[in-house]
Amino acid sequence: MDFLYPKEMEKMRRETPARIGIGHAGPRYTTKAELDFWEAQTRASDAVQMEVPKEVVEQLGVFEVRTKCKNKYEMLTRPDWGRLFEEDAKKKISENCEHHVDVQIYFGDGLCSPSVGANIPDLYPALRAELEAEGYKVGTPFFVRYCRVNTARTIGPLLDAKLTCVLLGERPGLVTNESMSAYMALDARPEMSESDYKVVSNISRIGMPPVEAAAYIAELMKGELTK
């Protein structure tokens, strides 16, 4: 294709970060393509394994709790613990957060720790402003370390929120190691199904930019709250 359709190939390469038309040396990738691939693979692996720095949490101006997991290894090997909280963590959330809100939003590291610092500073303020402009009461934000999606099943009823949303680092790929998803559920509860979540994924500077994602998520939330 590279030889037969050079203009079409060049157009596709400009329009996507995907690895197309990267060339080859005999049956192998070029040295540059091979090195770029392993660099991206390393960044993705690091994103899963690394911790969100305390400084990032402090800059966001929120308090921190953790799930039942004690470290990143437990979070990766015991995903069931990444959905649960010890009693002291639930007490801290309850005491520091406003109750009976329309929307409760919190942040989680998930499987991509760099996504928190890369997206939340633009995503959360824009999302909150959009909701409050429409008259919705938004709860107190906080950060959950070693977080999985289904922490929402505990947090929603704990704070008596109509809609619960976790902004969570999603599994990184070879294009970006900063991607985030928004998982939201109306009337989140322990017995809810996975299909009860609305999801917006690929929030990143080269996917759906954070501010654009905020507007889209807010529209989804408003639709859910007016059902």
C-alpha positions in Angstrom: 0.0 0.0 0.0 2.8 2.4 0.8 4.2 1.9 -2.7 0.9 1.9 -4.6 -1.0 4.7 -2.8 1.6 7.1 -1.3 -0.8 10.1 -1.1 -3.5 8.0 0.7 -1.0 6.5 3.1 0.5 9.9 4.0 -3.0 11.3 4.6 -3.8 8.4 7.0 -0.5 8.8 8.8 -1.4 12.5 9.4 -4.9 11.7 10.7 -4.1 9.0 13.2 -1.5 8.2 15.9 -1.8 4.5 15.0 1.3 2.7 13.7 0.6 2.5 10.0 3.1 2.9 7.2 6.1 2.7 9.5 8.3 0.9 7.0 10.4 -2.2 7.3 13.9 -3.4 6.7 13.5 -6.8 5.0 11.0 -8.8 7.1 11.6 -6.6 10.2 10.5 -3.2 11.4 13.0 -0.4 11.0 15.2 0.3 14.0 13.3 3.6 14.8 9.9 1.8 14.6 11.1 -1.0 16.9 12.6 1.4 19.4 9.4 3.5 19.4 7.3 0.4 20.0 9.4 -0.7 23.0 9.4 2.8 24.5 5.6 2.9 24.3 5.4 -0.6 25.8 7.6 0.5 28.7 5.5 3.6 29.3 2.3 1.6 29.4 3.8 -0.9 31.8 5.1 1.8 34.1 1.7 3.5 34.1 0.1 0.4 35.5 2.7 -0.2 38.1 3.5 3.3 39.4 1.8 5.2 42.2 0.0 8.5 42.0 2.4 10.9 43.8 1.2 12.5 47.0 2.1 15.8 45.5 -0.5 15.3 42.7 -3.2 14.6 45.3 -2.2 17.7 47.2 -2.3 19.9 44.1 -5.8 18.6 43.4 -6.8 19.8 46.9 -8.6 16.7 47.8 -8.3 14.1 50.7 -7.2 10.5 50.0 -8.5 7.1 51.1 -7.6 3.7 49.9 -9.4 0.5 49.2 -8.8 -2.7 51.0 -5.6 -3.2 49.0 -2.4 -2.3 50.8 -0.3 -1.8 47.7 -0.3 -1.9 43.9 0.5 -5.6 43.8 -2.6 -6.4 45.7 -4.6 -4.1 43.6 -3.5 -6.0 40.4 -3.8 -9.5 41.8 -6.9 -9.0 44.0 -9.3 -6.8 41.9 -12.1 -7.8 44.3 -10.3 -6.0 47.2 -9.9 -2.9 44.9 -13.7 -2.6 45.0 -14.0 -2.6 48.8 -13.2 -0.3 51.7 -12.2 -0.9 55.3 -14.5 0.7 57.9 -12.0 3.5 58.7 -11.9 4.5 55.0 -15.7 4.6 54.8 -15.9 6.6 58.0 -13.4 9.1 56.6 -15.4 9.5 53.4 -18.6 9.9 55.3 -17.2 12.5 57.7 -15.5 14.6 55.0 -18.1 14.6 52.2 -21.4 16.3 51.8 -24.4 13.9 51.8 -27.6 13.8 49.8 -26.1 15.3 46.6 -27.3 15.1 43.0 -23.8 14.0 41.7 -20.9 12.6 43.6 -17.6 12.6 41.7 -14.4 11.1 42.9 -11.0 10.2 41.3 -9.2 6.8 41.2 -5.8 5.7 40.0 -7.2 2.5 38.4 -4.8 0.9 35.9 -3.2 4.2 34.7 -1.8 6.4 37.5 -0.5 9.2 35.2 -4.0 9.9 34.0 -5.0 11.5 37.3 -2.5 14.4 37.1 -2.8 14.6 33.3 -6.6 15.0 33.1 -8.3 15.9 36.4 -7.0 19.5 36.6 -9.0 20.4 33.4 -11.7 17.7 33.5 -13.1 18.0 37.0 -13.5 21.9 37.2 -15.2 22.0 33.8 -17.5 19.1 34.7 -18.4 20.6 38.0 -19.0 24.1 36.6 -21.3 22.7 33.9 -23.4 20.8 36.4 -23.6 23.6 38.9 -24.6 26.0 36.1 -27.7 23.8 35.6 -28.5 23.9 39.3 -27.3 20.4 40.3 -25.7 19.9 43.7 -22.2 18.4 43.3 -20.6 16.5 46.3 -17.1 16.7 47.8 -14.4 15.3 45.5 -11.7 12.9 46.9 -9.1 10.5 45.6 -9.2 6.7 46.0 -5.8 4.9 45.8 -5.9 1.3 44.4 -9.3 2.0 43.0 -11.5 -0.2 40.8 -14.8 0.8 39.1 -17.1 -0.9 41.5 -16.1 1.3 44.5 -19.1 3.2 43.2 -21.3 0.5 44.7 -20.2 1.5 48.2 -19.8 5.3 47.7 -23.1 6.0 46.2 -25.3 4.6 49.0 -22.7 5.8 51.7 -23.2 9.4 50.7 -26.8 9.0 49.4 -25.9 10.4 46.0 -28.4 10.3 43.2 -25.7 9.7 40.6 -22.1 8.5 41.4 -19.2 9.0 39.0 -15.6 7.8 39.3 -13.0 9.3 37.0 -10.6 6.4 36.7 -7.3 5.7 35.0 -8.0 3.1 32.2 -5.7 0.4 31.0 -3.0 2.1 28.9 -2.2 1.2 25.3 0.8 1.9 23.0 -0.5 5.4 22.0 -0.9 7.0 25.3 -0.2 6.3 29.0 -2.5 9.0 30.3 -6.0 7.8 29.3 -8.9 8.1 31.7 -12.5 6.9 31.7 -15.6 8.2 33.5 -18.0 5.5 34.9 -21.3 6.9 36.2 -24.3 5.1 37.7 -27.7 6.4 38.7 -28.7 5.1 42.2 -25.4 3.1 42.6 -25.9 0.2 45.0 -24.1 -3.0 46.0 -26.4 -5.3 43.9 -26.2 -3.2 40.7 -25.1 -4.8 37.4 -22.1 -3.8 35.3 -24.5 -2.8 32.6 -26.0 -0.1 34.8 -22.9 2.1 34.2 -22.7 4.7 31.6 -19.1 5.0 30.4 -17.0 7.6 28.6 -13.5 6.3 27.7 -10.3 7.4 26.0 -10.2 10.8 27.8 -6.7 12.2 27.1 -5.0 14.9 25.1 -4.8 12.7 22.0 -8.2 11.1 22.6 -11.2 13.1 23.8 -9.6 16.2 25.4 -10.6 16.6 29.1 -12.6 19.8 28.6 -14.5 18.4 25.7 -15.1 15.2 27.7 -16.4 17.3 30.6 -19.2 18.8 28.4 -20.1 15.4 27.1 -20.1 13.7 30.5 -22.3 16.5 31.9 -24.9 16.0 29.2 -25.0 12.3 29.9 -25.4 13.0 33.6 -28.2 15.5 33.1 -29.9 12.9 30.9 -29.7 10.3 33.6 -30.9 12.7 36.4 -34.0 13.7 34.4 -35.2 10.1 33.8 
